[in-house]
């Protein structure tokens, strides 16, 4: 009968499963022994207390074993049987308690995962703030003894370009609804928003001498020269070559206007090809006009926001050094190159350019 039972077990579970479980058990035994050995070296007193407790428990088990044996010898078999029943029920209660602990642990893990997902954006913002501080420290450190014009140009192009690539429009695809995928999605969105904010903050505070979170030795005025122009002079200073300031404003606005025209043309082209695919019998001129109108209607709100926000932005930056106006020109130029090489940005109905999104986030308009 035992052979048949063993055959049934083998058929149901298989030798491989049993062997694998034995190896897992042995692995945990080795791990526990290893932990005890390491803990005995690092915390000998604590390990000694634990071992003493285990020894007392084992001594109690031995005393109980011999007590039950003596009771059986003197004819108290029924009482011994009752004691064994009590011990069995106690053991089963321990099993139930362990199962309860297992369920509690599962719920804890679920709650922990939900908290991590909920706090994903916070983790992303913290990472962005750390990056912001590191960039600011680098910028200030170089500025203590060097002209920061070239560094400003490099950082502006790299940061705006990196943000544009990170925020590249992507088609909606099916994603697994597990907690890792949800965390990754929320963290990425938080990181994109945080990066957008730190870009704005970096350009706003890069010349400040009153930043409390950086060493006092770095809170010093910067030096920036572009040809014969001192970029650290305030933009509205009419006595210091205001024509250069005006040229920066004209260049930035021109680039942004061209970007919006490119978006209108790209959307119009999309609508035109859509009508062609639908088999429209209208003339080329009629389809072209209709496509341009649709494109303009889709982007009109973005254009209005662009005009309003850019006006406010340049008005504010006029009270800051010309270096900040130069960063706006560089940001606009970098975004235009991104629009040319990443065509998805042009046909996206949601504005993703740096100035519009940053100001939308800050002023919530």
C-alpha positions in Angstrom: 0.0 0.0 0.0 2.8 2.3 0.8 4.3 1.6 -2.6 1.1 2.6 -4.2 0.9 5.7 -2.1 4.5 6.6 -3.1 3.6 6.0 -6.8 0.6 8.3 -6.5 2.7 11.0 -4.9 5.3 10.6 -7.6 2.6 10.8 -10.3 1.0 13.9 -8.8 4.1 15.9 -7.8 7.0 14.2 -9.6 10.5 13.6 -8.3 11.7 16.9 -9.8 9.2 19.0 -7.8 10.1 17.1 -4.5 13.8 17.4 -5.2 13.4 21.1 -6.0 11.6 21.7 -2.7 14.2 19.8 -0.8 16.9 22.0 -2.3 15.0 25.1 -1.5 14.7 24.0 2.1 18.4 23.2 2.3 19.2 26.6 0.8 17.2 28.3 3.5 18.9 26.2 6.1 22.3 27.3 4.8 21.2 30.9 4.6 19.8 30.9 8.2 23.0 29.2 9.5 25.1 31.7 7.6 23.1 34.6 9.1 23.6 33.2 12.6 27.4 32.9 12.0 27.7 36.4 10.7 25.4 37.8 13.5 27.5 35.9 16.1 30.6 37.8 14.9 28.9 41.2 14.7 26.4 40.9 17.6 27.6 38.1 19.9 25.5 39.2 22.9 22.2 39.2 20.9 23.0 35.8 19.4 23.8 34.4 22.8 20.4 35.5 24.2 18.6 33.9 21.2 20.5 30.7 21.6 19.7 30.6 25.4 16.0 31.0 24.7 16.2 28.2 22.1 18.0 26.0 24.6 15.3 26.6 27.3 12.6 25.7 24.8 14.4 22.5 23.9 14.9 21.7 27.6 11.2 22.2 28.2 10.5 19.8 25.3 12.7 17.2 26.8 11.1 17.5 30.3 7.7 17.3 28.7 8.7 14.2 26.8 9.9 12.3 29.8 7.0 13.5 31.9 4.5 12.1 29.5 6.5 8.8 29.5 6.4 8.6 33.3 2.6 9.3 33.3 2.1 6.5 30.9 4.2 4.1 33.0 2.0 4.9 36.1 -1.2 4.2 34.2 -2.3 7.6 33.2 -2.5 6.9 29.5 -5.8 8.7 29.0 -4.4 11.9 30.6 -1.4 11.6 28.3 -3.6 11.2 25.3 -5.5 14.4 26.3 -2.2 16.3 26.7 -1.2 15.1 23.2 -4.5 16.2 21.8 -4.0 19.7 23.4 -0.5 19.9 21.9 -1.9 18.9 18.5 -4.6 21.5 18.6 -2.0 24.0 19.8 0.2 23.1 16.8 -2.8 23.5 14.5 -3.5 26.9 16.0 0.1 27.9 15.3 -0.4 26.9 11.7 -3.6 29.0 11.5 -1.6 31.9 13.1 1.1 31.5 10.5 -1.5 31.5 7.8 -2.9 34.7 9.3 0.6 36.3 9.3 0.9 35.2 5.6 -2.3 37.0 4.7 -1.3 40.1 6.7 2.0 40.1 4.8 0.2 39.9 1.5 -2.0 42.8 2.3 1.0 44.8 3.6 2.8 44.1 0.3 -0.3 45.3 -1.7 -0.6 48.4 0.4 3.1 49.1 0.1 2.9 48.7 -3.7 -0.1 51.1 -3.9 1.8 53.6 -1.7 4.9 53.4 -4.0 2.7 54.0 -7.0 1.0 56.9 -5.3 4.3 58.4 -4.3 6.0 57.8 -7.7 5.6 61.4 -8.7 7.1 62.6 -5.4 10.1 60.3 -6.0 10.5 61.8 -9.5 10.3 65.3 -8.2 12.9 64.6 -5.6 15.2 63.2 -8.3 14.6 66.2 -10.5 15.4 68.6 -7.6 18.7 66.7 -6.9 19.6 67.1 -10.6 18.7 70.8 -10.4 20.9 71.3 -7.4 23.8 69.4 -9.0 23.5 71.4 -12.3 23.4 74.7 -10.3 26.5 73.7 -8.3 28.3 72.9 -11.5 27.3 76.1 -13.1 28.1 78.2 -10.1 31.5 76.5 -9.6 32.5 77.1 -13.2 31.2 80.7 -12.8 33.5 81.5 -9.9 36.5 81.8 -12.1 35.3 81.6 -15.8 33.0 83.2 -18.3 29.7 81.2 -18.3 28.5 82.1 -21.8 29.8 78.9 -23.4 28.6 76.7 -20.5 25.2 78.4 -20.7 24.9 77.6 -24.4 25.9 74.0 -23.9 23.6 73.4 -20.9 20.6 75.1 -22.6 20.9 73.1 -25.8 21.6 69.8 -23.9 18.8 70.3 -21.3 16.1 71.5 -23.7 17.1 68.8 -26.3 17.1 66.1 -23.6 13.7 67.2 -22.4 12.3 67.3 -25.9 13.5 63.7 -26.6 12.2 62.5 -23.2 8.8 64.1 -23.9 8.6 62.8 -27.4 5.0 62.0 -28.3 4.4 58.2 -28.4 1.4 56.3 -29.7 -0.8 54.7 -27.1 0.1 51.1 -26.7 -1.2 48.3 -24.5 0.6 48.1 -21.2 0.5 45.4 -18.5 -1.6 46.6 -15.5 0.8 45.3 -12.9 2.2 47.6 -10.3 5.7 47.8 -11.9 4.2 49.1 -15.2 1.9 51.5 -13.3 4.8 52.8 -11.2 7.0 53.2 -14.3 4.3 55.2 -16.1 3.6 57.5 -13.2 7.3 58.0 -12.4 8.0 58.9 -16.0 5.2 61.4 -16.2 6.3 62.9 -12.8 9.9 63.0 -14.1 8.8 64.8 -17.3 6.8 67.4 -15.3 9.6 67.8 -12.8 12.2 68.2 -15.5 10.1 70.9 -17.1 9.9 72.8 -13.8 13.6 72.5 -13.0 14.4 73.8 -16.5 12.4 76.9 -15.8 13.8 77.2 -12.3 17.4 76.7 -13.5 17.2 79.5 -16.0 15.4 81.7 -13.5 17.9 81.2 -10.6 21.2 80.5 -12.4 22.5 84.0 -11.7 21.0 84.5 -8.3 23.4 85.3 -5.4 20.8 84.5 -2.6 20.4 80.8 -2.9 20.3 79.3 0.6 20.8 75.7 -0.4 24.3 76.2 -2.0 27.6 77.1 -0.3 28.1 80.9 0.3 31.3 80.8 -1.7 29.3 80.0 -4.8 26.7 82.8 -4.3 28.7 85.3 -6.2 28.0 87.4 -9.3 28.7 85.7 -12.6 30.6 86.9 -15.7 29.2 86.4 -19.2 30.4 88.1 -22.4 29.1 87.6 -25.9 31.4 89.4 -28.2 31.3 93.0 -27.1 28.1 92.6 -25.2 27.9 92.1 -21.4 25.2 89.6 -20.9 24.9 90.2 -17.1 23.5 93.7 -17.7 19.7 93.8 -17.2 17.8 93.6 -20.5 15.8 96.8 -20.1 18.9 98.8 -19.6 18.6 101.3 -22.5 22.0 102.8 -22.0 23.8 99.6 -22.6 23.2 98.6 -26.3 19.4 98.0 -26.1 19.6 97.1 -29.8 21.2 93.8 -28.9 18.4 93.1 -26.4 15.9 93.9 -29.2 17.7 91.5 -31.6 17.4 88.7 -29.0 13.7 89.3 -28.6 13.1 89.4 -32.4 15.1 86.2 -32.9 13.3 84.3 -30.2 9.8 85.4 -31.3 10.6 84.8 -35.0 11.7 81.2 -34.2 8.6 80.6 -32.1 6.3 82.0 -34.9 8.0 79.7 -37.4 7.5 76.8 -35.1 3.8 77.5 -35.0 3.6 77.9 -38.7 5.3 74.5 -39.2 2.8 72.9 -36.9 -0.1 74.4 -38.9 1.4 73.2 -42.1 2.1 69.7 -40.7 -1.4 69.4 -39.4 -2.9 70.7 -42.7 -0.8 68.1 -44.6 -2.2 65.4 -42.3 -5.8 66.4 -42.9 -5.2 66.7 -46.6 -3.9 63.2 -46.9 -6.8 62.0 -44.8 -9.3 63.5 -47.2 -7.4 61.9 -50.1 -7.6 58.5 -48.4 -11.3 59.0 -47.8 -11.7 59.5 -51.6 -12.8 63.2 -51.6 -13.8 64.4 -55.1 -13.1 68.1 -54.4 -10.4 70.0 -56.1 -6.9 70.3 -54.7 -7.5 73.9 -53.8 -10.7 73.2 -51.9 -9.2 70.3 -50.0 -6.1 72.4 -49.2 -8.2 75.3 -47.8 -10.3 73.0 -45.8 -7.2 71.2 -44.4 -5.6 74.5 -43.4 -8.8 75.7 -41.7 -9.1 72.4 -39.7 -5.4 72.7 -38.7 -5.8 76.3 -37.6 -8.9 75.5 -35.6 -7.2 72.7 -33.8 -4.1 74.8 -33.0 -5.8 78.2 -32.4 -6.0 77.7 -28.6 -2.3 76.8 -28.5 -1.5 79.9 -30.6 -3.4 82.2 -28.3 -1.6 80.6 -25.3 1.7 81.0 -27.1 1.1 84.7 -27.7 -0.1 85.4 -24.2 2.5 83.4 -22.4 5.4 84.5 -24.5 4.4 88.2 -23.9 4.4 87.6 -20.1 7.6 85.6 -20.3 9.6 88.2 -22.1 8.1 91.0 -20.0 9.4 89.2 -16.9 12.8 88.4 -18.4 13.3 92.0 -19.3 14.1 92.6 -15.6 16.8 89.9 -15.7 20.2 89.9 -17.3 20.5 89.5 -21.1 21.9 86.0 -20.5 18.4 84.8 -19.8 17.1 86.2 -23.1 19.9 84.4 -24.9 18.8 81.1 -23.2 15.3 81.7 -24.6 16.7 82.1 -28.1 18.7 78.9 -27.7 15.7 77.1 -26.3 13.5 78.2 -29.2 16.1 77.2 -31.7 16.6 73.8 -30.1 12.9 73.1 -30.0 12.6 74.0 -33.7 15.4 71.5 -34.6 13.5 68.9 -32.5 10.3 69.7 -34.4 12.1 69.1 -37.7 13.8 65.8 -36.7 10.9 64.5 -34.6 7.9 64.9 -36.8 5.5 63.6 -34.2 5.9 66.8 -32.3 4.4 68.8 -35.2 1.2 66.8 -35.5 0.6 66.5 -31.7 -2.6 68.3 -30.8 -1.3 68.9 -27.3 1.3 71.7 -27.0 4.6 70.2 -25.8 7.0 73.1 -26.4 9.1 74.2 -23.4 7.7 77.7 -22.9 4.0 76.9 -23.3 4.1 73.8 -21.0 6.2 75.4 -18.4 4.1 78.5 -18.2 0.9 76.4 -18.2 2.3 74.4 -15.3 3.3 77.5 -13.3 0.3 79.7 -13.9 -2.3 77.0 -14.6 -3.9 78.9 -17.4 
